[in-house]
Amino acid sequence: MNVPLLDLKEQNDLLRPEIEAALGRVLDSNGFILGGEVEALEKELAEYCGTRYAIGCASGSDAILLALMALDVGAGDEVITTPYSFFATVSAITRLGATPVFVDIDPVTYNLDIGQLETAITEKTKAIEPVHLYGQCADMQPLREIATKHGIPVIEDAAQAIGAEEDGVRAGAMSEIGCFSFYPSKNLGGMGDGGFLTTDDEALDAKLRALRVHGSEVKYYHKWVGLNSRLDGFQGAVLRVKLPHLETWTEKRRANAASYARLFTDAGLTEQIVLPAERPNARHIYNQYVIRVPNVRDSLRAHLTEKGVSTDIYYPVPLHLQECFAYLGYTEGDMPESERAARETLALPIYPEMTNVQQQYVVDSIAEFFR
Ligand SMILES: *Cc1c(COP(=O)(O)O)cnc(C)c1O
């Protein structure tokens, strides 16, 4: 049997007539860059996230860059973030000439360890950038309290967390600016690159809208040096077809996670592997289902590959140890929990269309490895 990490075929086949019609509307309207479909999508996304504004842009990576630019992050500034994330979380900081200041992760949630946050704050701290890794929100309530106390704005890297919640508040609505990605493997994926930002602040909304078109509010008059980072009409049209299904897909992912927990428990595997933990009052949207496998992660992964089960490692090298960030001066041992996670985490298939038979096969294959 083959179990891919993600299979979009069923989803795309099901929506194909609607998607083709939507693409046809863009062709007829010539609205290729931003345009009516993107404007409508932005309203729908703001409503979904529970924010006043949503702003489309060219990728999740650009969303983070635009957010930091909107907060005037630049040379000499520090931004506090996690070393256990996708590269773009941190490259956006260094691209602007600012310095990332890493705070290690909580080993249970893999998100920023809030207990270590306050000691990382200096007079140079310009922003705090938590990541909602794998689809579960960072511990935002204490984080916000610390940020408010010091008067520091927060931006959420919510690229993996559309629809995630804490106390009923959605990702992107818990900070000054939320950053999202439409990369095809995210819970709401486009058919190419894309991203968006959320905010409740009218001035930040206006600035972000200007920054994505070279910093101009009036064409050819440039208030800031911005980017060319726009969401295109075709992506907007496709995403508008998909967005109404997002809640159903997310609930299926959550149901798959619950059934993994049952199956792993029944198979007596909860000693050998550590299952993902859901924080109370937080809605995990399971963009990834990540287990921790002490000592034998790589040999388990090789066994699963042999059995036809696709897996991945998010992420094998923590960001403080990346070659391009060597100049920051971090060494091995500085972020012990991130380094341990890099050695032990393994992402299993969790996509909504995955069948019970496939899930049972994944669990059986893991049980076979440990026998
Ligand atoms: C996917 C992702 C990004 C970047 O999004 P792109 O659209 O691929 O540029 C940033 N941060 C995290 C945590 C991500 O998972």
PDBQT file of the ligand as one rigid body, heavy atoms in Angstrom, charges set to zero:
ROOT
HETATM    1  C1  LIG A 401       5.083  27.714   4.643  1.00  0.00    +0.000 C 
HETATM    2  C2  LIG A 401       5.660  28.558   5.694  1.00  0.00    +0.000 A 
HETATM    3  C3  LIG A 401       6.164  29.850   5.445  1.00  0.00    +0.000 A 
HETATM    4  C4  LIG A 401       6.369  30.409   4.067  1.00  0.00    +0.000 C 
HETATM    5  O1  LIG A 401       5.309  30.365   3.217  1.00  0.00    +0.000 OA
HETATM    6  P1  LIG A 401       5.541  30.391   1.627  1.00  0.00    +0.000 P 
HETATM    7  O2  LIG A 401       4.192  30.694   1.100  1.00  0.00    +0.000 OA
HETATM    8  O3  LIG A 401       6.043  29.047   1.236  1.00  0.00    +0.000 OA
HETATM    9  O4  LIG A 401       6.522  31.466   1.319  1.00  0.00    +0.000 OA
HETATM   10  C5  LIG A 401       6.587  30.608   6.523  1.00  0.00    +0.000 A 
HETATM   11  N1  LIG A 401       6.554  30.138   7.770  1.00  0.00    +0.000 NA
HETATM   12  C6  LIG A 401       6.112  28.898   8.048  1.00  0.00    +0.000 A 
HETATM   13  C7  LIG A 401       6.091  28.454   9.473  1.00  0.00    +0.000 C 
HETATM   14  C8  LIG A 401       5.672  28.065   7.019  1.00  0.00    +0.000 A 
HETATM   15  O5  LIG A 401       5.249  26.822   7.313  1.00  0.00    +0.000 OA
ENDROOT
TORSDOF 0
